[in-house]
């Protein structure tokens, strides 16, 4: 699995973006499924790297910052959509 971590992570991020674009701009609700699959793939890689902290310490710190930014953006979007 170590060989394919980067490909799985990129695939997950691309699926998240496609899902968000489908829902936001084209109002296609099946984009939620694509976004959910993308999040699951990305989360799989994050969890794998968290269990191997010594080897992926730099990536884990970047993932923590990215997760915090995503949560902040989601909160901003949630409270501005009234």
Secondary structure by P-SEA (a helix, b strand, c coil): ccccaaaaaaaaaaaaaaaaaaaccccccaaaaaaaaaaaaaaaaaaaaaaaccccaaaaaaaaaaaaaaaaaaaaaaaacc
